[in-house]
Amino acid sequence: MEKIKTGLIGYGFSGATFHAPFLKALDEFDLIKVLSSNQEKVQNDLGNITVAEKMDDIINDPEIELVVITTPNTLHYEMAKQSLIAKKHV
């Protein structure tokens, strides 16, 4: 079975506590890139993973199929819209 290449946008409480651990634990997903301003925390928690500096680094990555958005709710709509325009699953 091929894993779903996944990008995680946001690594605050929700991303670090819920989303990233589930994505890492489930065999169906391959978490390959995380958008965060805290590269050290991401790499301490998840190991050698690419940390993106801006959202475009995730949504324009041709390898990424699924984008998981864990930012504050007020940002979800615009981020989801941009991800869908980039032809990603959200």
C-alpha positions, 0 to 999 in steps of 0.5 A: 500500500502506498502511503499518502504524502502529507503536509501539516500546516501549523504545529501549535497545541493541536498540531503537536498534540493531536494531528502529528502523532496520529499521522506518524502512528498510522501506516496510511500516512507519510508526514513529510513536511510541517509548517512551523516557526519553531523548527527545533521543536518540530525536529525534536518531536518528529525527528528529521522532518522538513520544516517549511517556512511558508505555506507555499512550501507545502501547497506547491510541493508536488509530492504532497497529496494531503494538507492538514490544517491545524492553525487557528480556526479563523485562518482555516478557510483561506488556507483550505481554499489555497490548498484546494486551488493547488489541487491538494486534498484537505 
